[in-house]
Amino acid sequence: MCGIIGYVGGRPCRELILTGLERLEYRGYDSAGFALIDEGHGVVESVRAVGNLAELRAAAGEGNGNGATAGVGHTRWATHGRVTTANAHPHASADGSVLIVMNGIIENYLELRSELQNAGVVFASDTDTEVVPQLIARAYDGDLAAAVRAVLPRLGGHFAFVAAHVSEPGRLVAARRECPLVIGVGEGERFVASAIPAFLSETRDVVLIEDDEVVALDADGHAIWQGEERQPARPPSRVDWDEDAAEKGGYESFMLKEIHEQPAALWDTIGDRLRGDGSVELDGLGLDDAALARVERIHVVACGTSYHAGLVGRYLIEDWARVPVHVEVASEYRYRTCLAGPGDLVLGITQSGETADTLAAMRVARERGAHVVAVTNIMGSQATRDADGVLYTRAGLEIGVAATKTHTAQVMALSLLALKLGRLKWALTAAGALDLADELRRIPDAVEAYLRSPAPERVMQAAAAYAERPFFLYLGRHVGVPVCFEGALKLKEISYIPTEAYPAGEMKHGPIALLEEGSPVVVVATDGHVFDKVVSNIQEVRARGARVIAVATEGNEEIERHADDVLWAPRTPALLSPIAAVVPLQLFAYGIAQSRGLNVDQPRNLAKTVTVE
Ligand code: AGP
């Protein structure tokens, strides 16, 4: 949930830390802080501020950090303790000798805190993190790495932290358990961070740290331990990510940029996986075709927008492959009696690969003997390490907290899997698969043409007209249902307007009572076998005075007779319409948030990755 960064090397690192934190801000932006440590002078600058990185920069002023060449930084999403300067990181031990920045949760912190307090230690914050520097300071005997190794087994929970000691100014020591931690290897310098973008502009050579490992870094190298056992040298891997992904590239926000990156995300996710004969190659699933053909049941576990992609995937897999699919939010699945087992395929969909509930649900299923595949956007993420196989989306880095391009890429990846399964199960003919493959290939271009057309501007204008409405109802049927869920989630996330999203057939069983004269109802009314049913529902809500904003397939003239406003979506076959139909709803939510003057990239209370349950 939080972002951490550390640097040790030969360069003054103040700006490296602050720039790195800006790249990690998507992980949390309640408050932020940094500390710089210098040979012979100890901590030369330590600044913490409530708010985002701009607030931290303002609080820090123009200083140069005394040219310090080691430091740590943090951007926070509060879990334990309110959003205050005292609770912002770095946290120090009571004697000031140890500094910590941490992402995650120390679950047994109350017990550790009271033990330390009984021993006379005075705490300065309400956070769970603060027990860590206090414990390390007490364990310290001239070797920070040894002290961290000694303390690590005492810590419960899931976390990644970076520690510094004033007596070892040229060294940082980091550790992780179930939260990401990656080392950046430069010439005479080392970075350590929650995510690669934090240092991507400085080095592309990375080393991943595994669970319960401790790593000590200095300018010339790093050493890794598992328990007390020194690990063999681990050669860095080179990442070829596009650095511009972390920049807005001329757009007013990351979210708008990422909405426009959807054609590329869709193309890249298809990549070379879709063959000319309509067959699909998916490397890395950990199942060969014969084993995949034997799968009788699929469970999908995911959260938020990824869950909505899973709901779309169910329609595709059940229709094309005739395999029953159970889709459930991971936070519920993990605590229910899990009936998945050998022979079942479990898909954990998580763009970040870090969502705590999704990881836990995947583990539960794996322990039961199911084959677990992570559908994720992030190489080397925890989900990829916990799963038996991986199906990558190739959306590129997504910074905006509201997921857009990763969602449509997830739906595309699930479409490819559904097509593959359809052929393996003989539920699709070769000709049928070829047609679907052609339709899938057309989607990125259709979305691109849409985004270049005047349609998005018209969506923005329509959005502006509704920006002050206090409530929106979203309705749809069949594949339009997950589209409604996703459209409504986008609106509430970035505009803070309450929404309800319902299957249209359920409307008369309760939500219709919410409607009054002028209530805006967004109806997904794309072409398909339920179109007429949806039109009936439109008439029912209009009869109660509601204003209907319909999402409809380009060229459908009939809808204009029924709706007050129409948001056009590119034409696709009905089952593939969720990719096309969600784009106008992303723009609609965006337009409303923009009209309300809100920060769409950093909605209140949210963080990009939810690494706590
Ligand atoms: C999406 O707009 C949300 N920010 C959120 O619902 C997100 O989809 C959810 O937290 C799951 O994240 P994941 O895909 O990284 O697991």
Boltz pocket constraint, residues with backbone or C-beta under 6 A from the ligand:
constraints:
  - pocket:
      binder: B
      contacts: [[A, 303], [A, 304], [A, 305], [A, 306], [A, 349], [A, 350], [A, 351], [A, 352], [A, 353], [A, 354], [A, 355], [A, 358], [A, 401], [A, 402], [A, 403], [A, 404], [A, 493], [A, 606], [A, 607], [A, 608], [A, 609], [A, 610]]
      max_distance: 6.0
